[in-house]
Amino acid sequence: MCEVSVIIPMYNSQDFIESCLASVLDQTFQDLEVLLIDDGSTDSSLDKVERFQNDQRLRVLPKQDNAGVAAARNFGISKARGRYIAFCDSDDTWRSDKLEKQLAHMKATGAAVAHSAVLYTTEADARLVKVKTPVSISDMKTRNWIPNSSGIYDASKIGKVLQTEHSHEDYEMWCDIIRVGGASVGIAEPLVEIARRQNSLSGNKLKSIIWHFRAQKRIFSMRPLEIGARAIKNLSSRLIARMSG
């Protein structure tokens, strides 16, 4: 038994997985297990993982087929033994005090869910995305305020929440978590660095917008006009914030 289970799905991540694993295993909070789910990688990802095999906290869970990120995360969640469940994508990295700060904040506030600000990076630049706190289920109607690699929840209070195999699967999962566990508390410091890559699904803005609308309709049973109005309001607020900041 451990305090925190960290779920990392991996598929053809040979260029990033070492830095990802190092950032998670080198946390100042050490009572954790790392569940690395290989979703049928065909590159040298598993070879890159070998240098971490002596760390008893790492559990590599190979899957025979490429079933997708939601299936990989769900497989990891089903095997998790920790009180808290956190996520890190294989091309993202954590600041060394991420878990320590989030767990302390959750215990101080009594919250069952937490997230943080993140730093989005590309090959050309980096952009800080400030945190919104707290984030309620009503807030989630406008957008997903919880970047997946920044989120953590108390499974002893909420239970294990699985992802649906739809687009924007993490958005739907965090909505389900907040519905049960209450509002998520955020930390203003960027505790996570999220890489934006040309071939990433989240990096395709047009697809992301379409998938987001579909997710809102599915999660909240919202009508298209309501979704559009909320999207315009949210976009306007973000543009004003950028111009004034």
Secondary structure as UniProt FT lines:
FT   STRAND          4..10
FT   TURN            14..16
FT   HELIX           17..25
FT   STRAND          32..39
FT   HELIX           45..49
FT   HELIX           50..52
FT   TURN            53..54
FT   TURN            56..57
FT   STRAND          58..63
FT   HELIX           69..79
FT   STRAND          84..87
FT   TURN            90..91
FT   STRAND          93..94
FT   TURN            96..97
FT   HELIX           98..109
FT   STRAND          113..121
FT   STRAND          126..129
FT   TURN            137..138
FT   HELIX           139..141
FT   HELIX           148..150
FT   STRAND          152..154
FT   HELIX           155..158
FT   TURN            167..168
FT   HELIX           169..181
FT   STRAND          184..195
FT   TURN            198..199
FT   HELIX           201..203
FT   HELIX           205..220
FT   HELIX           224..244
//
